[in-house]
Amino acid sequence: MKNIDPNRITPSQCRAARALLRWSQNELAERAKVGKQTLADFEREAREPYDRTLADIVAVIEDAGIEFIGTRESGGIGVRFKLMT
């Protein structure tokens, strides 16, 4: 698995990534092998998952072709499809 900084994904980025992929919460939870309630709570900012859980979510999303972009210095955060080369 990649060495992922779990602090770089926000609940809104997670929701946006799912929307781009047209995945339900159930589908992402199953693919990442995390609890559906854990994912739902994270996305509505009710709970901060363990670092490993966030890393699993990020890995599945990135493997599906999404990249997490931006920082406050670069003008904001978001998600987009990775450029295929």
N, C-alpha and C positions, 0 to 999 in steps of 0.2 A: 504494500500500500504506500501511496505517496505520503511524504511528510507534510501534512496539512495544518495550517494555522486555523484552528476552529473559530478564532475571534474574527475572522474575515467574512463570515456569513451572518447576515442579520435575518430576522424573521421575514421582513419584506422581500429580501433577496430570495429566500426560500420559496415564498409564494409566487414571486415573479418567475423563477426558474420552472416551477411546476406548470405555470400557465403557458410558458413557451413550449414546454414539452407535452402539454395537454395531458398531464398526469393528475390523478386525484390524490388526495392525501393517502388513501389506502394503498395506491400503487407505489408511491414513493416509499412509504413505510415498509411495504413488503420487499421492495428492491433493496432498501438499505438495511433490512433486517432490524428495524427498530419498531417500538410500539406505536400504533396509530395514535393513541392518546398522547404519547410523548411528543410526537410530531405536531399534533393539533395544538397542544399547549404551547409549544415553542412558537408556532406561527402566530398565535394570538398573544404572545408575550406574557404568558401566565407562568412559564417555567423555563429555566435555563438548563438544557440537557447537559449530561456529562460531555467532556471534551471528546471522548472516543465516539459517542453517539453523533455529535456534530461532524466529526471527521468522516464517519460512515455516510452520512447524508451528503456531504460535500463530494466525496469520492464518486458516489452513484450519479449525482447530477453532472459532475465534470465528465465522467465516462460516457454520459449520454450526449455530450457535445456542447455543454453550456460552460461559459467561463464567467467568473465573478470579476467585475471590473470596478476600478476607481477607489479613491480614497478622498478624504476631505481635501487634500492638496490638489488632486486632479479634477476637482469640480463635482464630485459626488460619486455615490456608489450605485451599482446596478448589476444587471446580468445581460448576457447576449450569447448568441450562438458563436462558437469558435469558428475562426476562419479555417477553411480546409485548404491545405496546400498540396 
